[in-house]
Amino acid sequence: MAYQLLEAVQNARLDQIDTLIGASGSLRIYTGAQPALCTSANTGTLLAHINLPNPAFAAAATGTMAKSGTWQDTSADGGSASTPGHFRFYNSQVTMDGTTCVGQGDCAIGSGQINFDGTITAGQQVTINTMVITEGND
């Protein structure tokens, strides 16, 4: 039988992600595959940089946590018609450096943890409509 966590533990772990992102954390979208670890150097080309609202996520419930507020970059960084490949959350905690990756995941056109409907071009508006993180059992 697989290791299981009480739902309250799952929710507490998820809420800790939002705490570590902090009051003025950010989401950055890059091309290519995500690095092997959050502590690894950035890879790919930066396509969009979104300053997250505070809180970035609603309180976790039933082992999931959904984005809160508007997540939008009004003028994307990127190049011309680049395909998103991964994202990283960065912190803003006083005890951290503001550039520490708190979490990362995959994104793509039509799939991924953040799903895009097309490529990203420099100067375009990028809006994340849906983002849900699930804390699972092994």
N, C-alpha and C positions, 0 to 999 in steps of 0.2 A: 504494500500500500504506500502511496506517495505521502510525503511530508505535507501537513496542512497547517494553515494559520487561522486563528479565530478572525472573523470579519473585522472586529475592532482593531486587531493588530494590523491587518491589511490597510485599513483606513488611516491609522496612525502613520504607517510608513509612507503612504501617499501624501498625506498632509505635510510630512517632513520635506518632501520635494518642493512644495510651494514655499515653505519657510526658508529653505536654502536658496531658492531663486531670489527671494527678498523683495523689498519694496520697489525697486526699480531695475529688475532683471530684464534680460532680453532673450529673444529667440533669433537665431541666425540660420538662414537656409543656404546650403552649399551645393555645388555640383558633386557628382561622384559618390562612391561608397563611403560610409562613415568610417572613421578611424577604429582601430581594434578596441581601444579603451577611451574612456572620457579623459584620462590623463595624457593621452597621445596628442601630438601637435595637430592643428587644423589641417585638413586636406581639402582639395577642390577650390573652386572659385566662389567667393561670397556673392550670393545673388540678392539676398534681402536681409535687412536688419530691422527687427521689430522690437520696439520698447514696450514691454509688457505692462498691463495695468496692475494695480495692487488691490486685492490679491490677483495673481495670474490665473488661479484655479478656484473653483467653488470647493467648499468642504467635501472631502471624500465621503462616499456612502456606498454601501454594498460592494466594496472592493474596487470602485472606480472613481475617477476624478476628472471632471470636464472643465474646459477652459472657461474663464470668466471675462466678461467685458469684450472690448473690441481689440483684436490683434491685427494691426495693419501697418504696412510700410507704404507711404504715399508716393515714394519715388525709389524704386528698386535699384540696387547697386549694379549687379550683373553685367553681362555683355549683351550680345544679340541672340535672342531666342535660345536661351540655355535651359537645359533640363534639370530640375531639382533632383538631388540624389540623397541628401541627408540633412538633418537639422541638429542644432545643439542649443541647449538652454545655458545661459550664463548668469552668474549670481551678481548680487549687488550688496552683499552683507559687509558691514564695517570690518568684520574680522577676516574677510577674504579680499582678494585683489580686484574684483570686478571683471576678471577675465577667466575665471575658473569655470570649466564646463561642469555643470551640475548633472546633466543627462543628455543623451543623444538618441537618435532613432533614424529610421529610413523614411524617405518621402519620394514620391514619383508622380508621374502623370497617370491617374487612374488607379493607383494602389499606394500602399505604404501607410505608415502611422499618421502622416499628413498627406492627404490626397489632393493633388493639383489637377486642374482641368486643362492645363497647357503649359507651354514653356514660359520662362520669365525673361523679359527684356529690360535693359536698363531704363529707368525713368517711369516704368509702369507702376500702377498701384497693385500691391499684393495684400490680399486679405485672407486670413485663416478663419474659416467659418466654423469648423469643427475640429476639436482635439480632445481625445479622451485617453487617459492612461489607466490601464487595468493592472492591479496587483494580484498576481495569481499564486496558486499553490503548485509546488513541484510534484 
